[in-house]
Amino acid sequence: MKNILLWTERSSWLSCESYPEIHRQFEITPLDPKTTGELSSPLIVDDTILREQTETIRRLARDSRPFDLPVIVTGHSHEEQEWDDEDLVFDVLSKTPSEMELLRSVRKASHLLDSEQRLLESQAAAEQRARELEQLHAIGVALSAERDHDRLLTLILSKSREITKADAGSLFLVESIDEPIGLEDKKGDQARVTSRWLVFRLAQNDSREFKFHEEILEITPASIAGYVALTRKTLTIDDAYDIPEDQPFTFNRHYDETTGYRCCSMLVV
């Protein structure tokens, strides 16, 4: 349910009994003119309050948010002189507008707020995407310039953590063999030995100092890294300590238990 901010000197004119549909669709919140911070609701004010408190209403409607707050004025006659600052007023209604008239005005104001919010979100998303692409380009340039294998792996992990804002990260390599063994048979075929495994190659952590030891791990769906290496699926885990029971893998808490670290969310690619 959306809010309507109400600033009036009249006693409960916008009552639930008089405007039941308004109250079913909107939450009516009496406005304290000392309110600070972000507001995102249409503001209904009396004609007299707007005339006496123009600057206060302008501050509430303009200064504390990234977009304008629609101000709906009640109690103004269209025959009267127009406002000195019409840009502040979204709509003008009679002193006691009908429920349909008030609903129409409030809905238009709410739709305007929704549109402006979506526009802001789209702009923010576009700016974020542009920053990410710029980062990726810089990372690609850095990776292509690096010739040392160990430094390249370190750069891959550190830049991955940088772009995802990760506190810690690990890098595994998938290694394999596929070699012929023995003699060829009469058809010229030869037996082969094939195998794949994970090498825990690198780890970084900004919160804990630790001694890293390279390990060899089996590729199995029972571990998170093994599952991703096996299926090539990307995993996003909100809480490593709360993995659904229907998943084949579990989180190994050994590192956390020995260092006092608390792994939370994970992105595994």
BELSULCOR-V949057 format. One record per pair of residues at least 24 apart in sequence whose C-alpha atoms are under 8 Angstrom apart, sorted by the first residue. I is the first residue (numbers start at 0). GAP is how many residues later the second one is. Records with the same first field share a line. If there is no record, write none. Layout:
BEGIN
I->GAP + GAP
END
This chain:
BEGIN
0->24 + 25 + 26
1->24 + 25 + 39
2->24 + 25 + 26 + 38 + 39
3->24 + 25 + 37 + 38 + 39 + 40
4->24 + 25 + 26 + 36 + 37 + 38 + 39
5->24 + 25 + 37 + 38 + 39
6->24 + 25 + 26 + 36 + 37 + 38 + 39 + 42
7->36 + 37 + 38 + 41
8->37 + 40
12->83
17->81
18->80
20->78
21->77 + 81
34->25
35->24 + 28
36->27 + 28
37->26 + 27
38->25 + 26 + 30
39->25 + 29 + 73
40->28 + 29 + 69 + 72
41->27 + 28 + 29 + 30 + 64 + 67 + 68
42->26 + 27 + 28 + 29
43->27 + 28 + 29 + 30
44->26 + 27 + 28 + 29
45->27 + 28 + 29 + 49
46->26 + 27 + 28 + 29
47->27
57->30
60->27
66->49
68->44
69->39 + 43
71->33 + 34
131->31
134->28
152->49
153->48
156->47
157->46
166->38 + 39 + 40
167->35 + 36 + 37 + 38 + 39
168->34 + 35 + 36
169->30 + 31 + 32 + 33 + 34
170->29 + 30 + 31 + 32
171->26 + 27 + 28 + 29 + 30 + 53
172->25 + 26 + 27 + 28
173->24 + 25 + 55
174->24
197->28
206->54
207->51 + 53
209->49
220->27 + 28
221->26 + 27 + 28
222->26 + 27 + 28 + 29
223->25 + 26 + 27 + 44
224->43
227->40 + 41
231->37
232->36
233->33 + 34 + 35
234->31 + 32 + 33 + 34
235->29 + 30 + 31 + 32
236->28 + 29 + 30
237->26 + 27 + 28
238->24 + 25 + 26 + 27
239->24 + 25 + 26
END
